[in-house]
């Protein structure tokens, strides 16, 4: 990688992604109230009582997604040396999932707050509208398509490229492939509303596999000559 300043910045960004992923996973699994992980009206009532954990979690998603974009851009050059077309596809997928995920998290921060307030203060008709609005798929990221499916595709393509790049350790590529499969399964479980599967796969991915992948990327970029 010719631009050493970008390489070091990307290493720092990757460590931020790993740490925010880890903290988000712990928050979502053990601190965010269970009602806020489900549909309205329970989610809206719960948010009005204790909004802080989910607000922090969403901010972590925004910071982590934008940091991931920096690393993804920096990874393009070494991955493109042997397979430029596939590396370009990885770059496009990476830019898409990071920007859409950050946008969706920002949208959700404001949506959750406003719908919860209107539900708490409105009449019966307004309450019904707020419940419908919260339970409808996100117009920005329906069923977490970008966060899970697109990111899963990026991990699969990038993981395959890493195993053949000669720049990154091969084991990092296998870790990326494993994380990619987990993200795709997580999208399927989200689409089918299979909450135990969401918590199971999401917990392992958010607390172990995801952070391990990004921290490994950070270490490689920081130490690579």
C-alpha positions, 0 to 999 in steps of 0.5 A: 500500500503506497499511502502510508497515512491512509494505511495507518488511518485505516488501521485505527478505523478498523480498531474502532469498528472492532471495539464499537461492534463489541460494545454494541453486541454487549449492549444489545444483548444484555442492556437494551430492554427486550421490548425494544428489540421487538415490535410496537407498541411494547417497543415504543412504551419501553423506549419512553421509559429507558431510551439511553441504551438503544441510543448509545447502541445506535450511535456506535453503529453510526461511528462503526459504519463510517469507520469501516468505510475508511478501512474498506477504501484502504483495503481496495489497493492491496486486494486489487493487485491480483483480482481488480474486478472482484476488488472493485465489487468489494469496494462498491459493496463495502461503500453501500453497506457502510453508508446505508447502515449509518444512514439507517441508524441515524434515521432510527435514532430520530424515528424511535424518539419521535414515534415514542413521544407521539405514542405516549401523548397521542389519542387512540388513532395517533397511537395506532398510526405510530404502531404501524409506522414503527412496525413497517420495514425501514424505507432506508434499510428494510429488514436490515438488508444493508447491515446484514445482507450487503455486509455479508456479501462484502465479507464473502467477496473480501474474505475470498480475495484476502485468501488469495491476496498474499498481503493479508494473512490467509486465516483472516480471509477464512475469518471473513468468510465465516463472518459473511456466512453469519451475516447472511444467516442473520439477514434470513433470521431477521427477514423471517422474524426468528428472534432466538436465531437473531440473538444466537447468530447476532451474539456470536457475530457481534461479540466474537467473529466480527470484532476479531475480524476487524481487529485482525485487519487493524493489526495487519494494516498497522504492522505491514511495511 
